[in-house]
Amino acid sequence: MRFDIKAVDDAPDEETWDEVWAPYLTEREVLVYRALRRENREVDASVFAREVGLSANAVRKALEHLKALELLEYEDET
């Protein structure tokens, strides 16, 4: 499964992150989000999952939640 992913917001400062986003995200979602913030990119879910040490299913779930919170935009290119 391939995704074209774009981070929607500017990188939040620590205070904004702690107050606004941290309460709504799991550690896995934070890991996925920060890894994707490095650059907007096209990724294969299973390859990216290996990069961050998660299962492809965990990455897909994290992407869905990050999209629901409007932190990321992505298109499923499968």
C-alpha positions as CSV (number, residue, x, y, z in Angstrom):
1,M,0.0,0.0,0.0
2,R,1.5,3.3,-1.1
3,F,0.7,6.7,0.4
4,D,1.5,10.2,-0.8
5,I,1.7,12.1,2.5
6,K,1.9,15.8,3.3
7,A,2.2,17.3,6.8
8,V,-0.5,20.0,7.0
9,D,0.7,22.3,9.8
10,D,3.9,24.1,10.5
11,A,6.1,22.3,13.0
12,P,4.5,23.2,16.4
13,D,6.7,24.4,19.2
14,E,7.0,22.3,22.3
15,E,4.4,24.2,24.3
16,T,1.9,24.0,21.5
17,W,2.6,20.4,21.0
18,D,2.2,19.5,24.7
19,E,-1.0,21.5,25.1
20,V,-2.8,20.9,21.8
21,W,-1.6,17.6,20.3
22,A,0.0,15.4,22.9
23,P,-3.2,14.6,24.7
24,Y,-4.8,13.1,21.6
25,L,-1.9,11.0,20.2
26,T,-0.4,7.7,21.2
27,E,3.4,7.2,21.3
28,R,3.1,5.3,18.0
29,E,1.3,8.1,16.4
30,V,3.9,10.6,17.6
31,L,6.6,8.4,16.2
32,V,4.9,8.2,12.8
33,Y,4.1,11.9,12.7
34,R,7.7,13.0,13.6
35,A,9.2,10.6,11.1
36,L,7.0,11.9,8.3
37,R,7.6,15.6,9.3
38,R,11.2,15.3,8.1
39,E,9.8,15.8,4.6
40,N,6.6,15.4,2.6
41,R,7.1,12.1,0.9
42,E,5.6,9.2,-0.9
43,V,5.9,6.0,1.2
44,D,5.1,2.4,1.0
45,A,3.4,1.5,4.3
46,S,5.4,-1.7,4.9
47,V,8.8,-0.1,4.1
48,F,8.0,2.9,6.3
49,A,6.9,0.6,9.1
50,R,10.2,-1.2,9.0
51,E,12.0,2.2,9.1
52,V,10.2,3.2,12.3
53,G,10.0,-0.3,13.9
54,L,6.2,-0.8,13.7
55,S,3.9,-3.1,11.9
56,A,2.3,-1.9,8.6
57,N,-1.1,-2.2,10.3
58,A,0.1,0.1,13.2
59,V,1.3,2.6,10.7
60,R,-2.0,2.6,8.8
61,K,-3.9,3.1,12.0
62,A,-1.6,5.9,13.0
63,L,-2.0,7.6,9.6
64,E,-5.8,7.3,9.8
65,H,-5.9,9.0,13.2
66,L,-3.4,11.7,12.2
67,K,-5.5,12.4,9.1
68,A,-8.7,12.6,11.3
69,L,-6.9,15.2,13.5
70,E,-5.9,17.0,10.3
71,L,-2.2,16.8,11.1
72,L,-1.6,14.9,7.8
73,E,-3.1,14.7,4.4
74,Y,-2.6,11.6,2.4
75,E,-3.8,9.8,-0.7
76,D,-3.9,6.0,-0.8
77,E,-2.2,5.1,-4.1
78,T,-2.9,1.4,-4.2
